Amino acid sequence: MVAIAAAVAVALTAACSWGTTPDAPGTTTPSASAPADPIHPVVQAPPAATVVTGDDAQAALTTSRTLLASAPVVVLAPAGDGTAALTAASAAVALGAPVLLAADGADVAGELERLGATHVLAVGDVPADAIPDGVASVPAASGADADALEAATGADLGAPVVVGPGGEDAAVRALEGPEPAVLVAGPTGDASTDPASVDPGPADAASTDPAATDPALSDTAGPSSTATALPATTLPATAPVTADGVVAFADGTVPLAAAATLRALGVVVLDVPGGDPRATSATVQAVASAAPAAVVAFGDTFGTPEQLAARVATARTGVELPGGGQLVFPAVPGQPGKKYVALYGTPGSGALGVLGEQDVPATIARAEQHAAPFRSLTADTVVPAVEIIATIASGGPEADGSYSRKRPVEDLRPLVEAAGAAGQYVVLDLQPGRQDFVTQAQAYADLLALPHVGLALDPEWRLAPDQVHLRQIGSVGIDEVNATAAWLAGFTRERGLPQKMFVLHQFSLRMITERERLDTSHDELAPLIHVDGQGSQPAKAGTWATLRTGAPPVHWGWKNFYDEDAPMLDPAQTYQVQPVPDLVTYQ
């Protein structure tokens, strides 16, 4: 009945319009049997990442400007009218048209001009001065029923769906062409308005058509009705287009007008809690599956467009870290974070730590055995790890004069790859002697190119030109640390790798001069200060407190020494350290 009534209304309107309007010179009058070709918007290639902020009206403008080069038909509603926004959303998806909101400070007229709009569907109480001269306006009532909306748009609409308070965002996101549901705001507090309780499919008209129960929405309502009569004219026939390759992100809700434009262009909205698509396995795999060429993100948590574009490029790879996702220490509300428990040492030598006391398979098993007791102590995911000493402080100058013996990459690869296969994280530890950290890190680029491998700097073993190991305790200036971080961040970004742990070992303040200038801005790195103090527990607690005072914003690590601590803490005692360490290593 809805479709028939709409068809009759369209036919009558077209006949009246064409029959009473004089033909322009050189034109041919279309007839009902030869309708004009549908018109449609033109999608443009958006930037790799767009971050949309501001109020609803500004968000609607930004969305239109980002995705569309032109749009002959635009849906316009007044800002602040939720009922009109729902009606506009249904109409927009049926028409394949953008939605704009008339509001103070929103340059709607300028956007209509940029789009080359010739017709506007004005939903609700749209100010007359919001529509420029020369743009035809077709009215539609706020909360219009399917018959009225079909008559105004000339498009087919689906069944009505009553939307309860708080369900508006989900309802608009669920709209699908070519016959989208007619969204109608339900009475506040009515349990029947819960969107989950409404069947959007075909049903008896008396139970699904809001006009059957709400006289204000009926075409035959009396003088108190807020609805308008069927419009005298309709919009030209339109054809929807799809913004291929575009995906929208939301950390929370999307402004309704912007969401309607997205759905009108076939753009899917992905929920990205916390604003970083790398944070969870679900978002990483959703982005990898969608493989977007461009994203439009709504919310203040997504960072800059440049930052978001880099994050999306990483998420597109679908490669995840041990424990899931692509962040070393994810912090998503309602989701578990990550903590790490590691063995420390170098393969083949028990003298430098427990990691080297057994072969590769036994090391992997032992790392898991160390991590297991911590899992019952935290809601976070506990990831087993190995911290491998890649360059070892030596008593002699070595051939290059560095006082640092470099383990060949191929000697370390079996353990590195076995750890990755077992879902364990790897940190490469550098004891550079008289060589700089950047040069040594670059020598292990082949291993750092693996997604599950991070880097640790051990300033205790960074010597000045006249120093020798075990005669002096080494130290490093913050500029060298920052240069190493910058190199590693760029290396990670260029390869689209997941975030890397960046560890600084420290047990005295003098080991890292000007530590307060540590550059923690690299989105590709998760910086962590690892407190290496050994001895009595009161002494270790004092070192922990001293190093945390005035520290830059970093994560924190704690080391348990089997032989040097008196006594060594068990897992429960270790997690009583405050703040709870993000990384615990055993040596």
Stockholm file with secondary structure:
# STOCKHOLM 1.0

chainA/1-587         MVAIAAAVAVALTAACSWGTTPDAPGTTTPSASAPADPIHPVVQAPPAATVVTGDDAQAALTTSRTLLASAPVVVLAPAGDGTAALTAASAAVALGAPVLLAADGADVAGELERLGATHVLAVGDVPADAIPDGVASVPAASGADADALEAATGADLGAPVVVGPGGEDAAVRALEGPEPAVLVAGPTGDASTDPASVDPGPADAASTDPAATDPALSDTAGPSSTATALPATTLPATAPVTADGVVAFADGTVPLAAAATLRALGVVVLDVPGGDPRATSATVQAVASAAPAAVVAFGDTFGTPEQLAARVATARTGVELPGGGQLVFPAVPGQPGKKYVALYGTPGSGALGVLGEQDVPATIARAEQHAAPFRSLTADTVVPAVEIIATIASGGPEADGSYSRKRPVEDLRPLVEAAGAAGQYVVLDLQPGRQDFVTQAQAYADLLALPHVGLALDPEWRLAPDQVHLRQIGSVGIDEVNATAAWLAGFTRERGLPQKMFVLHQFSLRMITERERLDTSHDELAPLIHVDGQGSQPAKAGTWATLRTGAPPVHWGWKNFYDEDAPMLDPAQTYQVQPVPDLVTYQ
#=GR chainA/1-587 SS CHHHHHHHHHHHHHHHHHHHSCCCTTCCCCBTTBCCCCBCCEECCCCSEEEECSCHHHHHHHHHHHHEEECSEEEEEETTCHHHHHHHHHHHHHHTCCEEEECTTCCHHHHHHHHTCCEEEEESSCCGGGSCTTCEEEEECTTCCHHHHHHHHCSCCCCEEEECTTCHHHHHHTCCSSSCCEEEECCTTCGGGCGGGCCCSSCCHHHHCHHHHCGGGCTTCCTTCCCCCCCSSCCCCBCCCCCTTEEEEESSCCCHHHHHHHHHTTCEEEECGGGCTTSSHHHHHHHHHHCCSEEEEESTTSCCHHHHHHHHHHHHHCCCCTTSSSCSSCCCTTSCCEEEEEEEEBTTBGGGCGGGGSCHHHHHHHHHHHHGGGGGGCSSEEEEEEEEEEEEECSSCTTTTCSEEECCHHHHHHHHHHHHHTTCEEEEEECCBTSCHHHHHHTTHHHHTSTTEEEEECGGGBCCTTCCBTTBCCCEEHHHHHHHHHHHHHHHHHTTCCCEEEEEEESSGGGEETGGGCCCCCTTEEEEEEECCCSBHHHHHHHHHHHHTTCCSCEEEEEECTTTSBSCCCHHHHTTSSSCCSEEEEC
#=GC SS_cons         CHHHHHHHHHHHHHHHHHHHSCCCTTCCCCBTTBCCCCBCCEECCCCSEEEECSCHHHHHHHHHHHHEEECSEEEEEETTCHHHHHHHHHHHHHHTCCEEEECTTCCHHHHHHHHTCCEEEEESSCCGGGSCTTCEEEEECTTCCHHHHHHHHCSCCCCEEEECTTCHHHHHHTCCSSSCCEEEECCTTCGGGCGGGCCCSSCCHHHHCHHHHCGGGCTTCCTTCCCCCCCSSCCCCBCCCCCTTEEEEESSCCCHHHHHHHHHTTCEEEECGGGCTTSSHHHHHHHHHHCCSEEEEESTTSCCHHHHHHHHHHHHHCCCCTTSSSCSSCCCTTSCCEEEEEEEEBTTBGGGCGGGGSCHHHHHHHHHHHHGGGGGGCSSEEEEEEEEEEEEECSSCTTTTCSEEECCHHHHHHHHHHHHHTTCEEEEEECCBTSCHHHHHHTTHHHHTSTTEEEEECGGGBCCTTCCBTTBCCCEEHHHHHHHHHHHHHHHHHTTCCCEEEEEEESSGGGEETGGGCCCCCTTEEEEEEECCCSBHHHHHHHHHHHHTTCCSCEEEEEECTTTSBSCCCHHHHTTSSSCCSEEEEC
//
